[in-house]
Amino acid sequence: MSETKLNPTIDLNRVKIEGYSLITTHSKTAFGGSGVYVSDHLKFHRRTDLELDMDDCESCFIEIKTTSNQKDLIVGSIYRHPHFDNFETFTSQLINSVQKVNKSKKYKLLLAGDFNINTASNDRQAKNYKDTVCSLGLANVISKPTRVTTSSETTIDHILTNIQLQKVSSGVVKYDVSDHLPIFAICNLNIDKKDQNSNVFYRPVHDSKKDKFVENFLGVYTSLPNVISDITDPDCDLSNLMDAISLAFTKTFPNLKRGKKKIKGEENKIEFSHSLPLSQFTQP
């Protein structure tokens, strides 16, 4: 939850949800504030060492214990007050927190909230922010507008993660409970030990499908909302190009499942990934 507007004078029982604990960071003003509702079925503790230490921004971080055979999960709720003069401090603090998590190599990370940075824009601030997110090994899984008015549509609410995007379902809920649309990300991180080694997924890549890849690429690329002929910004050009390549590659060379019996004694023969050099293709 971001911009909770909670403060020490408010009785938290008024916003309590049965079966959940509420962890909050209050704002020093009448606006802002952040919080996390966490299920009572989960083992967790607060990570104040990761929270951003700055004015005009509230954050709340917790560490959730997962199963023994995978990385634990760090969840952070962030609200950045919409003042341009705190942008540099905000990005610096964000870098420090994420680098602490990355350095340990023990955690998956989910950061969500109202960052008040419009990633749909191509201004300098948005570009710097997107470059920062990318450099930290994170992806923003929210790409649709999250605040819609009669005169503007902006994408200022984000969910940043280092979890493989194939394991994340995300989106924007079209429900105007407030002036921001709710955003969500669903990540199934549990692994059933009985099924952990029962199947191996691999992606066979063959030159025989080269022409099909080019066909899929052109079909995907020309259907994107912004194509090269319509824009002059190189960052958008590159983003569209990479999105089209990724989608066309997945469509042409889908993951296949090989059963346990078939991989017995063949573990070293399976290629889990392969790439076709773009230089092989004569078409753009």
C-alpha positions as a printed NumPy array, in Angstrom:
array([[  0.   ,   0.   ,   0.   ],
       [  1.358,   3.44 ,  -0.916],
       [  0.245,   6.873,   0.244],
       [ -1.582,   5.335,   3.166],
       [ -1.911,   8.73 ,   4.936],
       [ -1.592,   6.846,   8.221],
       [  0.009,   8.526,  11.228],
       [  0.526,   7.653,  14.918],
       [ -2.793,   9.245,  15.882],
       [ -4.844,   6.865,  13.711],
       [ -6.077,   3.62 ,  15.22 ],
       [ -4.697,   0.852,  12.98 ],
       [ -7.628,  -1.374,  13.934],
       [ -9.656,   0.76 ,  11.526],
       [ -7.657,  -0.616,   8.592],
       [ -6.96 ,  -4.099,   9.928],
       [ -7.657,  -7.088,   7.665],
       [ -8.357, -10.388,   9.38 ],
       [ -5.584, -12.913,   8.794],
       [ -3.004, -10.262,   7.905],
       [ -0.447,  -8.187,   9.767],
       [  0.063,  -4.565,   8.749],
       [  3.59 ,  -3.143,   8.69 ],
       [  3.705,   0.618,   8.132],
       [  5.948,   3.624,   7.766],
       [  4.201,   6.875,   8.593],
       [  4.662,  10.115,   6.725],
       [  5.751,  13.34 ,   8.386],
       [  3.121,  15.158,   6.325],
       [ -0.62 ,  14.804,   5.734],
       [  0.175,  12.823,   2.582],
       [  2.342,   9.824,   1.764],
       [  3.133,   6.799,   3.884],
       [  3.7  ,   3.176,   2.926],
       [  2.667,  -0.205,   4.239],
       [  2.587,  -3.937,   3.621],
       [ -0.171,  -6.383,   4.459],
       [  1.391,  -9.803,   4.994],
       [ -0.46 , -13.062,   5.571],
       [ -0.284, -14.531,   9.063],
       [  0.608, -17.862,   7.418],
       [  3.991, -16.482,   6.332],
       [  7.157, -16.204,   8.39 ],
       [  8.625, -12.739,   7.997],
       [ 10.53 ,  -9.978,   9.715],
       [ 11.021,  -6.31 ,   8.979],
       [ 14.176,  -5.107,   7.187],
       [ 14.608,  -1.517,   8.334],
       [ 18.21 ,  -1.644,   7.089],
       [ 16.896,  -1.58 ,   3.509],
       [ 14.408,   1.246,   3.938],
       [ 15.156,   4.538,   2.195],
       [ 16.552,   7.183,   4.537],
       [ 15.296,  10.445,   3.084],
       [ 12.627,  13.095,   3.404],
       [  9.627,  13.088,   1.081],
       [  9.738,   9.328,   0.639],
       [  8.415,   6.527,   2.811],
       [  9.31 ,   2.874,   2.429],
       [  8.61 ,  -0.358,   4.239],
       [ 10.624,  -3.548,   3.656],
       [ 10.063,  -7.078,   4.922],
       [ 11.842, -10.388,   4.384],
       [  9.609, -13.421,   3.816],
       [ 10.877, -16.921,   4.489],
       [ 10.259, -19.336,   1.618],
       [ 10.898, -23.055,   1.277],
       [ 14.364, -24.351,   2.079],
       [ 15.301, -25.011,  -1.547],
       [ 14.942, -21.465,  -2.867],
       [ 15.838, -17.866,  -2.128],
       [ 13.862, -15.887,   0.428],
       [ 11.781, -12.934,  -0.749],
       [ 12.334,  -9.253,   0.003],
       [  9.193,  -7.137,  -0.443],
       [  9.298,  -3.359,  -0.362],
       [  6.504,  -0.784,  -0.456],
       [  7.591,   2.701,  -1.563],
       [  5.89 ,   6.074,  -1.84 ],
       [  7.888,   8.924,  -3.349],
       [  6.382,  12.376,  -2.93 ],
       [  6.072,  14.083,  -6.331],
       [  8.807,  16.685,  -5.925],
       [ 11.382,  16.874,  -8.675],
       [ 14.062,  18.156,  -6.303],
       [ 14.333,  14.798,  -4.515],
       [ 14.838,  12.654,  -7.627],
       [ 18.632,  12.337,  -7.36 ],
       [ 18.43 ,  11.465,  -3.668],
       [ 15.701,   8.943,  -4.371],
       [ 17.633,   7.095,  -7.09 ],
       [ 20.762,   7.084,  -4.924],
       [ 18.867,   5.595,  -1.973],
       [ 17.159,   3.057,  -4.234],
       [ 20.53 ,   1.955,  -5.62 ],
       [ 21.95 ,   1.529,  -2.105],
       [ 19.044,  -0.631,  -0.951],
       [ 18.952,  -2.861,  -4.027],
       [ 22.729,  -3.29 ,  -4.043],
       [ 22.56 ,  -4.543,  -0.443],
       [ 20.088,  -7.196,  -1.565],
       [ 22.053,  -8.077,  -4.706],
       [ 25.333,  -8.354,  -2.831],
       [ 24.1  , -11.224,  -0.665],
       [ 22.761, -13.181,  -3.685],
       [ 20.284, -14.822,  -1.294],
       [ 17.044, -13.069,  -2.16 ],
       [ 14.354, -12.522,  -4.713],
       [ 13.118,  -8.934,  -4.722],
       [  9.769,  -7.207,  -5.264],
       [  9.459,  -3.426,  -4.932],
       [  6.054,  -1.849,  -5.464],
       [  4.405,   1.495,  -4.996],
       [  3.763,   4.994,  -6.257],
       [  7.144,   6.214,  -7.487],
       [  5.668,   9.32 ,  -9.167],
       [  7.988,   8.85 , -12.154],
       [  6.161,   8.522, -15.445],
       [  7.887,   5.697, -17.303],
       [  5.677,   6.36 , -20.33 ],
       [  7.505,   9.656, -20.741],
       [ 10.776,  10.156, -22.594],
       [ 12.02 ,  13.056, -20.494],
       [ 15.46 ,  13.012, -18.901],
       [ 14.205,  11.999, -15.459],
       [ 12.265,   9.004, -16.78 ],
       [ 15.209,   7.876, -18.904],
       [ 17.622,   8.105, -15.967],
       [ 15.228,   6.143, -13.781],
       [ 14.738,   3.398, -16.373],
       [ 18.506,   3.159, -16.884],
       [ 18.976,   2.862, -13.119],
       [ 16.385,   0.091, -12.82 ],
       [ 17.991,  -1.826, -15.686],
       [ 21.504,  -1.433, -14.251],
       [ 20.31 ,  -2.963, -10.971],
       [ 19.116,  -6.104, -12.75 ],
       [ 15.444,  -5.292, -12.193],
       [ 12.47 ,  -5.153, -14.529],
       [  9.374,  -2.994, -14.153],
       [  6.453,  -5.325, -14.898],
       [  3.91 ,  -2.472, -15.103],
       [  3.73 ,  -0.85 , -18.521],
       [  0.108,   0.374, -18.738],
       [ -1.136,   3.747, -17.428],
       [ -1.89 ,   3.686, -13.701],
       [ -3.291,   7.188, -13.301],
       [ -5.818,   8.334, -15.866],
       [ -7.473,  11.749, -15.974],
       [ -9.464,  13.595, -18.604],
       [ -6.26 ,  15.21 , -19.856],
       [ -3.467,  12.698, -19.209],
       [ -2.434,   9.061, -18.783],
       [  0.697,   8.33 , -16.762],
       [  2.5  ,   5.206, -15.584],
       [  3.73 ,   6.307, -12.165],
       [  3.002,   3.158, -10.112],
       [  5.594,   0.444, -10.588],
       [  6.514,  -3.087,  -9.544],
       [ 10.233,  -3.823,  -9.83 ],
       [ 11.572,  -7.362,  -9.547],
       [ 14.555,  -9.605, -10.255],
       [ 12.312, -12.677, -10.49 ],
       [ 12.268, -14.358, -13.887],
       [  9.462, -12.702, -15.824],
       [  8.129, -16.106, -16.911],
       [  7.209, -16.681, -13.261],
       [  5.403, -13.346, -12.848],
       [  1.825, -12.474, -13.811],
       [  1.192,  -8.755, -13.523],
       [ -1.106,  -5.997, -14.66 ],
       [ -3.302,  -3.012, -13.883],
       [ -6.822,  -3.411, -12.502],
       [ -9.351,  -1.092, -14.134],
       [-11.132,  -0.138, -10.93 ],
       [-11.17 ,   3.473,  -9.782],
       [-11.095,   2.883,  -6.053],
       [ -8.853,   5.974,  -5.92 ],
       [ -7.233,   8.355,  -8.414],
       [ -4.693,   5.564,  -9.093],
       [ -5.553,   2.2  , -10.601],
       [ -4.477,  -0.809,  -8.499],
       [ -1.485,  -2.788,  -9.793],
       [ -0.585,  -6.403,  -9.062],
       [  2.086,  -9.049,  -9.51 ],
       [  1.527, -12.736,  -8.77 ],
       [  4.627, -14.88 ,  -8.293],
       [  4.465, -18.577,  -7.484],
       [  7.782, -19.266,  -5.794],
       [  6.853, -22.533,  -4.1  ],
       [  8.349, -25.752,  -5.453],
       [  6.796, -29.119,  -4.691],
       [  9.727, -31.417,  -3.881],
       [  7.921, -34.391,  -5.409],
       [  7.779, -32.62 ,  -8.777],
       [ 11.026, -30.678,  -8.557],
       [ 13.019, -33.041, -10.792],
       [ 10.223, -34.765, -12.665],
       [ 10.524, -32.617, -15.795],
       [ 13.159, -30.562, -17.528],
       [ 12.221, -27.66 , -19.764],
       [ 14.374, -26.922, -22.77 ],
       [ 14.137, -24.746, -25.853],
       [ 15.196, -26.421, -29.115],
       [ 16.412, -23.936, -31.722],
       [ 16.773, -25.03 , -35.342],
       [ 17.935, -23.182, -38.436],
       [ 14.946, -24.621, -40.279],
       [ 12.719, -22.192, -38.373],
       [ 14.806, -19.159, -39.275],
       [ 12.32 , -17.84 , -41.829],
       [  9.451, -18.434, -39.389],
       [ 11.279, -16.381, -36.76 ],
       [ 11.683, -13.487, -39.189],
       [  7.981, -13.719, -40.095],
       [  6.957, -13.683, -36.42 ],
       [  9.361, -10.85 , -35.662],
       [  7.961,  -8.634, -38.41 ],
       [  4.41 ,  -9.429, -37.34 ],
       [  5.099,  -8.575, -33.703],
       [  7.201,  -5.506, -34.436],
       [  4.735,  -3.823, -36.76 ],
       [  1.932,  -4.369, -34.234],
       [  3.711,  -2.481, -31.427],
       [  2.1  ,   0.837, -30.427],
       [  5.247,   2.807, -31.321],
       [  7.271,   1.769, -34.34 ],
       [ 10.441,   3.371, -35.592],
       [  8.658,   5.361, -38.285],
       [  6.53 ,   7.094, -35.66 ],
       [  9.185,   8.066, -33.123],
       [ 12.643,   9.568, -33.062],
       [ 13.791,   8.537, -29.597],
       [ 16.531,   5.852, -29.788],
       [ 15.628,   4.438, -26.351],
       [ 12.093,   3.687, -27.557],
       [ 13.467,   2.248, -30.796],
       [ 15.737,  -0.107, -28.88 ],
       [ 13.027,  -1.064, -26.382],
       [ 10.585,  -1.897, -29.18 ],
       [ 13.241,  -3.874, -31.037],
       [ 14.182,  -5.961, -27.984],
       [ 10.527,  -6.587, -27.105],
       [  9.806,  -7.761, -30.651],
       [ 12.84 , -10.065, -30.726],
       [ 11.946, -11.593, -27.356],
       [  8.288, -12.181, -28.237],
       [  9.105, -13.576, -31.693],
       [ 11.792, -15.857, -30.259],
       [  9.42 , -17.277, -27.634],
       [  6.676, -17.761, -30.213],
       [  8.971, -19.48 , -32.749],
       [ 10.962, -21.583, -30.3  ],
       [  8.642, -22.434, -27.373],
       [  9.81 , -24.238, -24.265],
       [  9.253, -27.982, -24.39 ],
       [  9.002, -30.421, -21.508],
       [ 11.132, -33.545, -21.402],
       [ 10.066, -36.195, -18.929],
       [ 12.354, -37.639, -16.281],
       [ 12.63 , -41.011, -18.023],
       [ 13.856, -39.407, -21.224],
       [ 16.578, -37.389, -19.531],
       [ 17.986, -40.26 , -17.494],
       [ 21.61 , -40.589, -18.525],
       [ 21.29 , -37.697, -20.985],
       [ 21.75 , -34.747, -18.665],
       [ 24.817, -33.514, -20.496],
       [ 23.147, -33.748, -23.906],
       [ 20.329, -31.276, -23.299],
       [ 20.728, -27.688, -24.469],
       [ 18.557, -25.49 , -22.323],
       [ 19.069, -22.405, -24.435],
       [ 20.554, -21.362, -27.706],
       [ 20.577, -18.167, -29.705],
       [ 20.527, -17.492, -33.415],
       [ 22.93 , -14.698, -34.361],
       [ 20.984, -11.801, -35.856],
       [ 23.61 , -11.594, -38.594],
       [ 22.091, -14.756, -40.09 ],
       [ 18.956, -12.875, -41.084],
       [ 18.776, -10.788, -44.226],
       [ 15.548,  -9.035, -43.252],
       [ 15.394,  -6.338, -40.54 ]])
